[in-house]
Amino acid sequence: MSIAPQRLLGFAFASADLLLELSPDGRITLAMGASEALSGNAETELTGRAWRDFVDVRDRPLMQALLDGLADGRRGGPVVVSLATENGRERAASLSAFCLPANHGAISCVMSRATPKTTHELHDKTAFEAVTSALFETAKATGVELELALVEMGGLEGLRKKLSPEAFKAIEQRLSGALRAQSHGGAAAADLGQDRYALVRQQGESPDNLTKRILKLLNLSPSDGVAPVAAAIAMKSDAQPGQVMRAIRFSLDSFIKDGMDSAQPATLDEAVARSVRRTLTDVGVLGEAVTAKNFKLVYQPVVNLKDKNSLHHHEVLVRFGDNASPFPMIRMAEELDLIEPLDLAVVEQTIDRLAGDPNLRLAANISGRTITSSDFIAAVKSMLAAKPAAVGRLMFELTESAAIEDMALADRHLQALRDEGCMVCLDDFGAGAASLAYLQQLSLDIVKIDGRYIREIQHGGRESTFIRHLVYMCGELGVKTLAEMVETPQAEEAVRKAGVDYAQGWLYGAPTDIPLKPTATGGANVRPALRRVGEVESWG
């Protein structure tokens, strides 16, 4: 078969607006179809260019992984990629690639117009849960067979310690591209932390083959010591959407907690059954914990960067049982309408602590669901009236684990708390439900910047630009900023240069059972610059 028919075959294997043929060195050797309508460039303008110049820089790792994973006769995709444009207009295409045998290593890519993406990175857990739930409904309606794949990158932490930050960041970018390229549509993969990842993909390939492909795309040798393992959960179930969502969350939470040490369910139906049994158990445990206040509070210091790292206040964190992360329990409390009683119990103990120590300032967390409750506001007012010694030293951190449905009502309640002398902080700005709309519509005193931006700020780039602009915007609105997860002097220096007002993290102190004493100066996790609480004259 001559080359021309081969090209026609490449164009015909899927319905598309544009066919590109890529040479082994990554150049576009042929462009055929509605090129200008799709990309803004004529066919003749594309020929001879490198494909990297055609694809948005944010999606180049995804595209590279897709191409590198191809073999003769193998199709990759479809994935949605954003296209590089000169006028700033967002353009995106759904792209599939095919390596045709006997075509001298050339790769045929077919592209059709697609809706621009909202993210070009791995999702966090919360966003991934929503994506997975939506894909489950789509698969159920269309008959597409999908699975939830869980990947644990064993040995990655050891490699992180051996390589320079720049070298390891390059590996992380390749890993992100590889996972996204294997996921459904190129946009259904997540970083769950602790070198554990998840993605939704089409069924048909064993988990072992998935991990082999990931290793190949990372270009690592056996001496690097990275040994990924994977498991897959078939996404088929006749359960109700709410049960499916809880089953997905249950599977992810179990994987985050135990990794591959826990036996993964083979199907979503099995995960549903497990989650129901687990929920029935946890409801009783959580209900008893809230009623009997069977939890403990720990305290993490927050420092004032504008005042020589003086101690500003402590954040109050709740812990259940074995000091494990409270997030799964708090999420479950939100789903089972137990979050308001839990928030009230925590606030009550926080106020008791404030009343007993005039030097303390404490910030208690409240859920986005709780803040819309008039009963909660009335209860806080009553508790403060009963213990006036605590007035003026209580702060609330509005968490965004549950989205706020009635913003106007939430703002009225926040203003009522501020009228009682309480400051209000928006937690985890830049992640999950928190958005510019929250900053625009809610009466706030402080915005806490999500830790994922802080971890990367010392390296410069987009995170640093984002924080500088956020600090400037908040300054114009009269709102202070707080950086969480400040763990190194370099990160502290970066957020200080960006103009951030307050900081929190292991650099200043881990959560402890007892708040820092006013004279605390030293210790492994306490900065010597911390001063007496009593020396700070006001919240600001």
Protein Blocks (a to p, Z undefined) as FASTA:
>chain_A
ZZklmmmmmmmmpccfbdcdddfkopafbdcdjfklmnopafklmgopafklmpcfklmm
mmmmmmmmpcehiaedjdddddddfklpacdddddddddehilopacdddddddddfbfc
dcdfklmmmmmmmmmmmmmmnopacdddddddehklmmmmmpcfklmmmmmmmmmmmmmm
mpghhiaccdebjhiacddddehiafklmmmmmmmmnopafklopacdddddddbdfbdf
klmmmmmmmmmmmmmmnmmmbccdfbfklmmmmmmmmmmmmmmmmmmmmmnopacddddd
dddfkngoiafbdcddddehjlpafklmmmmmmmnopmmmmmmmmmmmmmmmmmmomkbc
cdddddfklmmpmklmmmmmmmmmmmmmlgopaccdddfkbccfblmlmmmmmmmmmmno
pacddehihiajbcfklmmmpccfbdcddfklmmmmmngpjllmmmmmmmmmmmmnopac
ddehiabfklmmmmmmnopabdcdjklopcdfbdcdfklggdjklcfkbccfklpmbfZZ
